Amino acid sequence: MASLAMTLKQQLKSERQAAILAFQSDGKPDKLLKTLCKNVDVALMHAWQALALPSSVALVGVGGYGRGELFPCSDVDLLILLPSKPDAALQSTLEQMVQLLWDIGLEIGHSIRTIDECLSESDADITVKTSLLEARLVTGNRKLFQFFQARYVAAMNPQAFFQAKMLELHQRHAKYEDTPYSLEPNCKESPGGLRDLQVILWVAKAAGLGNSWRELAERDLITATEARQLMQKERAFKDIRIRLHIHAGRREDRLLFDVQTPIAHSFGLATTDASRASELLMQRYYRAAKAVTQLNTILLQNIEVRLFPQPITARSINERFNEVNGFIDIVQDDTFETHPCAMLEIFLLLAQHSDLEGMTARTLRALWHARFGIDEAFRREPANRALFLAILKAPEGITHALRRMNQTGILGRYLPNFSRIVGRMQHDLFHVYTVDQHILMVVRNVRRFTMTEHAHEYPFCSQLMGNFAQPWLLYIAALFHDIAKGRGGDHSKLGMVDAAKFCKDHGLSAIDTELIVFLVENHLTMSQVAQKKDLSDPDVIRDFAQTVKDERHLTALYLLTVADIRGTSPKVWNAWKGKLLEDLYQLTLRVLGGETPSTDREFRNRQEKALKTLRLYGLPANAHEALWKQLDVAYFLRSDAADIAWQTRSLYDKIDSKVPIVKSRLAPIGEGLQVTVYIRDQPDLFARICSYFDRKNFSILDAKIHTTRHGYALDTFLVTEPTFANNYRDIINLIEHELTELLQSAAPLPAPCKGRLSRMSRTFPIKPTVNLRPDERGQYYLLSVFANDRNGLLYAIANVLTKYKVNLHMAKIMTLGERVEDVFLIDGPLLNHAKTQIQLETDLLEALRV
């Protein structure tokens, strides 16, 4: 038996390698799957015959193997079908059979059951019932297998099976976040993937409606064109899954970051100036998944109508559309051909009638096929342009309408440049959605500012939107702000050209057009100013005010910026960024209102507000004086009045403290902790503090560095960590105790650890960049750092700065998903030498590398 196992194992291995080589040559996935299946069939028959199993027993393939498809590293699912319970001798032989199959190198999933046991298990488990639906006799007793099939079919309840599979489908989709646009989709299980196609065929087969796409077309459940499209998409997903198995050398169905590039190369895709090869692959994948999702909706509705016939209740909406059982339906099959404008009108009606659940299958199919009629003549038609604007101006349902338009391909046909970014992934470590999904997410975010039920999320944005006339102008700006991604060049400049043309074509006024074009061109400006520049500098605020010109432009840009950042990734937005943007808004608004930026006025305002708060603490009237005499104007300009009052309360009687003082509290912004350190200044202080936060895995969101007139450091950090929400009191006490102990010790600084990059950062690494340049006044140097994010990065930077005896005055920490863009305001005697500057940049680059 051992020699048989070795022979069969070598034969299977040789045949598998030959089949894979043939696939890599001809690229025919169906041929490979059938070949691998047939090779296993032959090996199973040899094993069956060698063990001389009784003629009363049947060996049955189930699941994918039963369907006649075997992927390179998939399990072989088997059922050993018995006429009755096995005796000891047969049980022993069956165990030998199973062991032999493992010995020849097959990964099998097997069950040994009688017909009654099969039916009992299938009634209890929908997975078993589905697996048995595709049962195929491999060898053994044909009559027993036929009897089993007859009983299985007789016991099948198509309606119950359909409902169970729909529940299973919805649960699976929820597991994968109900989107085919995952960064790392599972080509088998994710929405729009292979499993969705299999579900259609399973419920159709269970209902006796057909076993293939062609048969479904013959029974008028889909058209011949749709059948061809589904076969093409199915073949494409099989192709990807095969390549994943071959590349990984094991069962792997996920398009993980680290395999996307090699899989793309296996398809012959190459990186261009505008796109990575992996981005081109994923765009193909997303478009295929989108088409499957759309066609599946049509098919499932048609099958459901066959299985659950209902009396039709219809009412007229207008001469082109009816409501049928809660869905909108076309009056005539050729409605979209005879009235092309109806392709936009239907989305307006869905927005206006929130009680409508969606479109009937007939309408979806007609729209899906009619969309190609949207051409340049259609786009020039004034009535169609008016309808598109009417959708954007609708009081509700706008987001749903745009998403439906994108799903059905109408949005990309009406806005041709939008079609170019459908399914386009951005491997920039910042965005986690495809460009089209990000754009629609931004539109959704802007829309939520107008809705009272969402006013609690961002009250200030909701307040501003409530006073903003024509919010639909912001929806247009959101639609176009990233529409030029992937073309090469500055997408903001290219997008403003598209936006200007849209506004002209749709008859917008010059004033409204100018606002939209301004927003598209400058949609990144406000976030860059808020997060990278010193907002205490009057020149920064004055320059930004000149950019936005007036309050309307400022408010529009602020609303779009908040919506845009929130629409990139759940990890990117935080309360600190929200505060920076709101501070910039308020400071700029004052300038636009006629107030001249004045350092002296702001200095006095901060002091007055802090004094009011101090009185509430019950401190003596002059308690602040000794400390404030040691603080320069920059401290007051860069600190909120509430922070000044808190720090003054903590330090007013400890000005010349011989021991470090560490105070911590919940950050006033409602997220993270604020940590203040007061200690006699020392060269390595910033690095030492960063080393502590690094060791504790805290993320530093902001750092304000001050040196008093009498040589003390007064540094404030905003830090965050996921567990703060649950035990912040313990963490506050821990930080105050441990950081104080660390600062009292004279221990040498630990070596920076090379923190591990995330999988995405390892797959799509950023080339680190360091830029050191004098500031505009020539007083300090601005150090800009751009790199992949990782644990310990800030400490690694601080450690290098310590080595060069650099004085740090400000740190703007900007984390964008998986990358960082930090800016430091520094000075130091060694920086006056060009050679030292070059060496500093070189050492920083080395520290940034992993």
N, C-alpha and C positions, 0 to 999 in steps of 0.2 A: 504493500500500500504506500510505503514511503517513496518507492521509486515512481509510482503513478503520480503521487503528489508533486514530486520534483519535475516530472515530465510535463504535467499540465501547467505548473507554475511557470516554467520556462517558455512553454508555448504561448500562454496568455501574455506574458511580458513581451515576447517578441512580436506577437500580433498587435499588441497595444502600441508599441513603438512605431510599427509600420503604419498603423492607422493614423497616428498623430502626425507622422512625417507627411503622409498623403494629404491630411487636412492643411498642414502648413504650406503645402504646395498648391492645392486647389481651392482652399478656403470654403469648403462645403460642410457646414455644421451638421445638417441632417444625415449626410452620408456617414460622417464619423460616428454619430450617436447610434445609428443602426448597425454599423460594423462592430463597434464595441459590444453592443447587445448580442449580436449573433455569435461573436467569439465566446462570450460567456455561456450562451445557450449550448454550444458544442461541448465546452468543458463540463458543464453540469450533466449533460447526457452521458458523457464518459464516466463521470463519477458515479452516477446513478446505476449505470450498467455494471460497473466494477464491484459495487456493493450488493448487486443482485437484490434490489428492493422488491417487495411483493408487487405483483401486477395489479393489486387492488388499490394501490396508493398512487396519488398524483402529485407531481411537483409543479407548482404554480408560481408564476411571476406576478407580483402586485406592484402598485405604485408606479413610479417612473419606469422601472424595469419592465413591469407588466405592460406598460404603454409601448414598449419597444424602443425606448430611448435610454441610453446609459452614458452619463457624462464621465470624463476621464477618471475622476476621483470620487464618484458617488457610490453610495451603498447599493448593494444588490438585495432588494427586498423580495423575500421568498415566503410562500405558504406551502407547507407540506400537508396536503389534504388527505384525511383518513376516512374510511367508511365507518369506523367505530373506534372506541378507545383501544390504544395499542397494548398488546401483551408485553411481557418483560423482554422477550427476544426481539420484537420489532422496535421497542424503545431503545434497546442497545444499538441496533443497526442504525436507527435514526441519529443517535448521538455520534456514531462513527461518521455518518454522512456530514453532519454539521462540522465536525472537527476536520474532516478532509477538505471541506470547502475553505475553511480558514487556512489550512496548510498550503493550499494552492494559491494563496494570496488574495482571496476575495474578502472584502469587508461586507459581511451579510447582516441583514436584519431579518430574522426568521421567526415564524410561529408554526406550531404543530397543532392542528385543530381538526375536529370533525365538522361537518356541515352545520349541525345544530350549534356548535360552539362559535362558528364563524358568524352566524346570524345573530346569536345572542350578544357577542362582542360588538358587532356593527350597530346594533340597536342602542348600545350603551355609549358608544364613542363614535362621533361623526368622522374622526380621522380614520378609523378602521373602515367605516362604511365607504369613505372616499377611496381608500387604498384598494378595497375589493372591487370597486366599480371598474377598475382597469385590469382586472385579473386576466391572465393569459396562460394557457397550458404550455409548459416547457417540455415535459415528458411524463409518462405514466398513464394512468387510467383515464381515457377520454370520456367514457360514460359517466364516471363519478364527477368529473369536472363539469360536464354539461348539466347533470342533475343539480349540482351546486349553483350554476348560473341561473337555471330556471327558478330555483327557490329564492335566490337573491333578488331577481327581477320581480317575482311575485310579492316579495316582502317590501319592495321599495315604495315609499310614499313620496312622490316627486315634490309635492307642496312642502312637506315637512323638511325634506332634504334642502330645498331652495332656501327656506327660512333659516335653517341651521348654517348653511354656507354663507348667507348674507351676514349673519351675526358674526361668524368667524372672520369674514372679510373686514367688517367694520372694526373688530377688535385688533386685527393685524394692522390695518391702516393707522389706528390710534397709536399702536406701538411704535410705528415709524412716523409719528407726528402728522399723519394725514397729508403728506406731501411727497410727490415724486422728486422734489428738488433738494433732497438731503445732500450735504457735502460729500458724504461717503455712502451712497445708496447701496442697498442690497439688490442686485439685479434679479434675484429670484423672489424676494419677499416684499420689497418696498412697493408702495402704490404705483401702478403703471408698469410693474415688472412682470416676469414670467408667470408668477402665481396668479395674478389677476386674469391672465389669458386662460390658464388652466381651469380656474373657477367657472368661467363661461362654458367651457367644453364639458365640465363635470355636470353642471346643472342641466345643460342641454341633453346630455346623454341620459341622465337619470329620468328626464321627462320624455325621452323617446323622440327628441326633436332633431337629433343628428349627432354624429361623432367627429365631425371635422368642420372647418370653416366653409368648405364648399357645400356641404350638406345643409348648413345653416342658411347659406345663400339660396339654395334650392327651395327651402321652406319659407322664403321671404322674411327671415328674421334679420338678415343683413343683405346688402346689395353685393353684386359680384365685385365691384370696385372696393367696397369695404373689406370683403373677404381677402382680396389680394393685399390690401394694406395691413391687415392683421397678420397674414402669413409673413409679410416682409418684416414687421416689427418682431414677431416671434422668432424668426430666423436671426435677426440682429441680436436679440437678447441671448439666444442660445450661443451665438458666436462669441459674445463677450464672456459668458459663463465658462465656456470651454477654455478660452484663453486664460481666464483667472485660474482655473484648475491646473492647467499646464504650467503657468508661471509659478504658482505657489507649490506645486507638487503635492497638493492635498485638496480636500474639499474646501473651497473658499468662494463665497458668492458676493462678497463685499468689495466694492470699488474703493478700497482704502487709498489714502493720499499717496502712500509709497508705491502703489502698484499702478496708479493712473497713468504715469508717464511711460513705463515700459509697455503697458497694454496699448497705449496710444501709438507707440512706435511700432508695435506688432501689426497695427492696421496701416502702417505707412504714413502716419500723421507726423508732421515735423513742426517745430516751433517757428513762428514768424515774428516779425517786428511787433505785431499787435497782440499776438496770443501765444501762450504756451501750447505745446502739443496736448497736454492733459486737459486744457480748457477746451480745445477743439473736440476732443473725445467726449467730454462731459456735455458739451452743447448738443452733440449728436444724441447722446443718451437721453437727456432731458426732453428733447423734442420727440423722440420715439415714445417715451413714457407719457408725455402729454397726449399724444395721439391715441395711445392705448386707453388712457383714462377716458377720453372723449367717446371713443367707439364702444368701450365697455358700458358706459352709461346708457347708450342707445340700445345695446343688446340686452342688458339686464332689464330695462323697462319693457322691451318686447317680450322677453321670456316670461316676465312677471304677469303681463297681460294675458298670455296664453294659459298660465297656470292658475291665475286668480281672476277670471273674467268678472267684470263688474258692469252693472247697467250704466250707460253713458249719460251723464247729466252735463249739459252744455248751456252756456249763455254767451251772447254776443258781446264782445268788447268794442269792436268796430268792424268795418267792412272787410278787414284783412285777418282779424284774429278773434278766436273764441276762447272762453275758459272751459276746459274739459276736466272734470273731476279734480279741480284745484290746480291744473297746469294750463299754461297758455299754449294754444294750438292754432296752426294756420288754417284758414278757411278752405283753401285749395292747395293741392300738392305743389302747384307752380307759383304760389304767392310771391316767393322771393325773386322769381324770374320776371313775372309780370309787374311787380312793384319792388324794384331793387332797394328803394329807401326803407322797406320793411326790415331789412337786415340791421338797421340801426334803431328803427322804431320799436322793435320788440324789446330791446334792452331798456328803452325809456319807459315802456309800459310795465316791465318788471320792476323798475324803480318806483313807479307811481302806484303799483298795486302790490303792497307788501304781503297780501294774503296769498299771492300766487307762489307755489312751491318751486316752480321751474318750468321747463319746456317739456312737452310730450316728446316721445321718441321720434315720432314722425317729423316734428318741427326741428328737433336737433339734427336729424339726418339731412333734412332739406337745407338747413342753414350751413351745415358742415360742407355740403357739396356746392352750395351757391356762393360760398365766400370768395371763390376765384373770380366772381363777377365784379368784385370791388377793384376797379382799375382807376386810371387817372381821370377818365371821364366821370366816374362815380364820385371821386373825391372833389371834382370841380363843381359838382351840382350844388347850388345854393341851399336847396332843401335838405340835402344830406349834411352839409356843414351846420345848418341850423339845428338839426337833430342831434349832432354830436355835442354841440354847445349846450343844448337842452338837457342832455344826460348829465353834464358836468354841473349844471345849475339846479338840478333836481333837489328838492328839500331833503330827501333821504334815499338810501339804496345806491348811492354813487359807487362806493367801493365794491359792492357785490356786482354791480353792472359792469364795471371795468374788469373785474376778475373773470366774469363770465365771458366778456368779449375777448379777453386774452386766451381763455381756455378753448374757445371755439375758433380761434384764429382770426376773429373779426378785427380786433384792435391792431394787430400787426399788418393786416391788409389795408386798414384805413390810414394808419401811420406807418409807411413802409420802413422808416428808419427804426421804429420800435421792433419790427420783426427781426432786425439784425441782432438785437440783444436778448431775444427770447432764448432762454436756456443757457445764456452765456455766464459761466462761472468766472469769478475773479479770485485767483489764488494769490491774493495780496495780504493774507493773514489778518484782514480787517473785516471784510464783508463775508457773511456766512450764507447769503442767499444769492441766487442768480440775479443778474441785473434787472430783468423784468420783474421778478418777485420783490426785489428791493424797492424798485420804483413804486409798485403798487402798495407796498408796506408803508412807504413814506406818504402816499396819498391817504391811506387809511389813518395814519397818525395825525395828519393835518385835519382830516375830517373829524376825528375824535375831539379835537379842540372846540368844535362847534356843538358838541352834544352834551347836554346837561348831565346825562347819566355817567359821563366820564370826567366831569369837572373836578372830581376829587384827585385824579391822577396827577395833573399839572395845573393847579388852580390859576397860576399867573398866566399861563398860555391861554387857558379858557377865558380868562378875563379880557386879555388883549383881543382874542378872536371875536368875542362878543361885541366889541366896538369897531371891528374891522369890516369895512364895506366890501362887498364883492369877494367873499372868500374863494369863489370858484377860480379866481385868478391864481391863487396859490396852488390849486389842484393842477392847473396847466403847467405852472413852474415845476411842480413835483414830477409831472409826467416827462418833462424834458431835461431835468437837471443832470441825469446820467445817461441820456439816450445815445450819446456819442461814444460811450465806453467801447474799447476794443478796436477803434478805427485807427489808432495811432495819433500822436499829437495831443494837444490839450483838449480834453473832452468838454471842459467848460466853455472854451471858445467855439468849438465845433457845435456844441449843443445850443448856444445862443443864436447861431445862424438858423438852425432848425426851428427854434422857438419863434424867431422873428418871422420866418416864412409862414408858420402856422397862424400866427396872429394876423398877418396881412391877408392870408387866404380866407380867414374866418371873420374878417371885418371888424376886428377889435380897434378901439380908438388908439391914437398915438400915445396917450398917457398910459393906458393899460398895457400896451405893447412894450413900452419902455420899462415898466415895472417888471414884467415877466422876463424880459431879456436881461435886465439887471440881476434878477434873482438867479437865473441860470448861470450867468457869468461869474457871480460872486458867491455861489452857494457854499463854498469852502472857506470863505474869507473870515467870517465871524468866529468860527471854531478855532481857526489858526491864530487869530489875534488873542482870543480869550485864553487859550491854553499855552501859547508860546511867548507872549509878550507881557511886560510888566504893566499891569493895569493901574499902578500908582503913578505912572509917568504921564503927565498931562499931554505930552506930545503924542503919545500912543492914542489917547482918547481923541485928541483933536484930529489926527490923521484919519482915524476910523470914521469920525463924524463927517469929514469931508467926502469920504467914500460913499456913505449912505445918503447924504444930502438932506433928508428930512425924516420926520417921525414915521410917515407911512412906509417908506423904504426900510427904515430900521425895524419897525414892527414886523413887516412881512419877512425880512431876512431872519429875524430872531425865531419866528414861528417855523419857518422852513428848516432852519439849522437844527432846532430841537427835534423836529420830526425826522430829519435825515440821520442824525446820530443814533436815534432810537431805532431806526430801521436798518442799521447795519448788522448788529449782533446783540443778543441779550447781554453779552459780557461788556460791551463797550460803554454804555451809558451808566453814569453813577451820579450821586447827588452833588459831588464836588464839581463835576463838569457843568451840572445844572446851575450851581451857584456862580461859577466863573462867567457863564453866559449871561445870567441875570444881572450880575454886577456890571458887566460891559454894557448891557442894554441901558441900565439906569444911569450910569456915568455919561454915556453918549447922549441920552435923552436930555440931560441937563445942559449939555453943550449946545444941542440943537435948539433948546429953549431960550438960548441967548446968554447963558452963563459962561463966562470965560474961565477955562480951567485955571485954577489957582492953587498952587501948593500950600500957600499960607492959609487960605480959607479952609481947604480940606483938612489941614493939620489941626486947626482950631475946632472944626466941627467934630472930628474924631475925639478930641480931648473932652469937649463938652458932653458928648453922649456917654463917654466912659465915666465921667464924673457923676452923671445922673445915676448910672447903674451902681457905682461905688456907694452912693448914699443909701441905696437900698440894702447894701450889705452891713450898714451900721458902723462903718469905719470912721475914725476921726476925720475932720474936714481937710486936714493937711497931710493925711497919711500917705498920699501918693507922691508928694513933692520930692522926697529924697530919691526915689527910684526914677521918676520922670526926668530929673536933672541929668541922669546918666544915659538917657535914651535920645537918639537923634531923630530928625524929622522923618527919615526913611522908615523907621520903625512904625511910627503912627500912620504913615500913608499906606503901608503894606499890611496893616492889621485892622481887623474890624473892631469897632468900639467895644463890643461884647467880649472879644478876646483880650483887649487891653485891660478891661475891668477885671476879668478873671485872673490874668497874670499879675496884675497889680495887687489884688487881694491876696494872692499866694506868696508874693515876694516883698511886699512893702517893708516888712520888718526883718528881712534877711538879705539886705543889699550886699553886705560884705561877708556872706556865708563862707565858711572854710570848707564845707562839705557840699557835694552836688545836691541840687534840689530837682526832683523829677515829679511833675504833677500830670495827671491824666484824667480825662473825662470823656463822656460821650460827645461826639462832635455835634455842634449846634445844627449842622446841616441835616442831621438825622441819620447819618450813615458813617460807621467807623468810629475811631477814637482820636481825640486830639491829645498829643503828648508834648509838654513843654519841658525843656531842660535848661537849668540855670547853673552855670559853673564857671570858674575862672577859665578863660580861654586857653586852649592848647592846640598845637598844630594838627593833631590827628583826631580831633573831637568828632567831626562829621563822619569820618570813616568808622570810628569806634561805635557811634550810635547806630550807623547802618549795619555794622556787623551783628549787633544785637537783634535788630529787626529781621535781618537775613536768617539768623539762626532760629528764630521763632516762626519763620515763614509768613511774616506780615508783609503786606504790600504797602509801600509808601506812595500815597497819592500826591502829597505836596510837602514841601519843606521850605520854611522861612528862616533864614539865618541872619542873626543880628549880633553885633558886638557893641557893648556899652562903652561909654567914654572912659570908664575905669577898668577896662580890660576883662569884662565878663561876657560870656556867650549866653545869649538868650535865643534859643532855637526852638522852633515849633514844627511838629510833624503831624500830618494827617495820615493815619494808618488804618488798614482794614484787613479783616480776616473772617472767613465764613462763620466761625463759631461765636462771633461777637454777640449776635442776637440772643443767644441762649444764656451765656454766663459772663456778661460784660463786667459785672462787679468784681468777680474773681480775677479777670484778666487785667482790670485797672490796677488792682492791688499788686498783682504779679509784676506788671511792667514797672510800677513805681519802685518796688523792692529790688528787683533783679537789675534794672538799668542803673539804679543808684550804686549798687554793689560793683557793677562793672566799671563805672566811671571812677570809683574810688580806688580800684586796683590799678597797679602799674604794669599789668600783664601786657606783653607785646601783642600787636594786632595779629589775629589768625590769618593764614593765607586764604585768599578768596577761593571758594570752591567753584569748579566749573559746573554750574547747575545744568541739569539735563533740559534739552529743548523738547517741546511737545512734538508729537508725530508730524503735525502739519508743518511746524517750523523746520524740522529735519528734512522733510520732503521738498519744501519750497523755501530754502534759506535765503535770507537777505544778506547782501554784501554790506558789512558794517561800514559806516561812513562817520568821519569826525571832521568837524569844521570849526576852527578857532579864528575869530576875527575881532577887531576892536569894535566897541559900541559906537554909536553916532557921536557921542561927546568925547570919545577918546580917553575916558576915565577908567573903564573896565574892559574886559574881554567877554565876548559871548561864545560859549562853547556849546555846539549842537552835536548831538549823538543820535544816530539812527541805526537800529539793530534789531535782531530777533529778541523777543522777551524771554527771560528765564529767571529762575530763582538766583539771587545773589548778584544780579547784574549791577544794581546801583552801588552795592558795596565794592564790587570790583572797580567801578569808575572812581569811587571815593578813595580807594586805596592808592590808585595811581596819582590822584591829585595831591594826596598827602606826601607822596614821595617827592613831588616837585614843589612842596611848601606853598601850595596854592591856597589863597583865601577865598572861601565861598561866600557870596553875598545873597544869592537867590538860586533856588532850584525849581524849575517848572517840569514836573514829571508827567509825561503824557503817554499813557498806555492805550494802544489801539488794537484791541483783540490780541493777536500774537506778536505784535511788534511795538517798539517803543520809539518815541521821538522826544528826547529830553533836551532841555535847554538850561544852561548854568551861567550865572553871572559871576565872574571870577576876576581876581587880580593876584599879583605876586611879583616880587623883584626878578625872578628867573624868567618871567614871560616877556621881558623886554629884549630878549636875545632871540633872533630868528632861529638859530640852531636849536635852542632849547624848545622852542615852539614845535619844531618839526619832530624832535625826539618825543615830546609829550604826546603829540598826535599818534606817533608810531606805537608807543606803549599802550595808549588807549585802544587802538585797533587790535592789538594783541590781546588785551583784556576782554574785548568784546567777542572774540572768536571762541568757539566751543570745540 
